[in-house]
Amino acid sequence: MSQWYGLLSGLGFSISYTTSGILSGLISQKVNRKKMLGIACILWSLTSIITGSVNSFMVLVAMRFLLGIVESACNAPSYSIIGDYFPPERRSTANAIESSGVYMGGALGSLAILLIKASGWRYMYKFCGISGIILGCICFLVVKEPPRGRYDVMKEKEPTEKEKAQLLPA
């Protein structure tokens, strides 16, 4: 299995993650972002549960590929919602906190080694998957879909000749 680690951790995941991330951005502009986040989290978690249950290498590769797709579906709606939750002067901090979640997750993920040693890698995937489904459901209950463009700055447009003429006294 170690000879295929590069395929599972790199290519099998990265290609789907990077290419579907663009599509996710386009989709998040048209749908309810809160629902997109919740669904992506639940689907992401289901791929983890299935990964912990497979006995086929090809299904394992497919789950890694699907994981890349659904994981990438979290980025665009997350940043978009942050842009509508926070005014421009606080948005950098909000984005930094959101981005730090990736690294905090990685740090906590290293603790999975303890769970693997105690119960095995399959249990760890199932435990993480069930936890993610719970968090996805919490997303539906807690996250509110803010109005789009709440803090967008509207540029004042130059009046047309007709509008200028209407503004002048007769």
Secondary structure, 3 states (H helix, E strand, C coil): CHHHHHHHHHHHHHHHHHHHHHHHHHHHCCCCHHHHHHHHHHHHHHHHHHHCCCCCHHHHHHHHHHHHHHHHCCHHHHHHHHHHHCCHHHHHHHHHHHHHHHHHHHHHHHCHHHHHHHHCHHHHHHHHHHHHHHHHHHHHHHCCCCCCCCCCCCCCCCCCHHHHHHHCCC
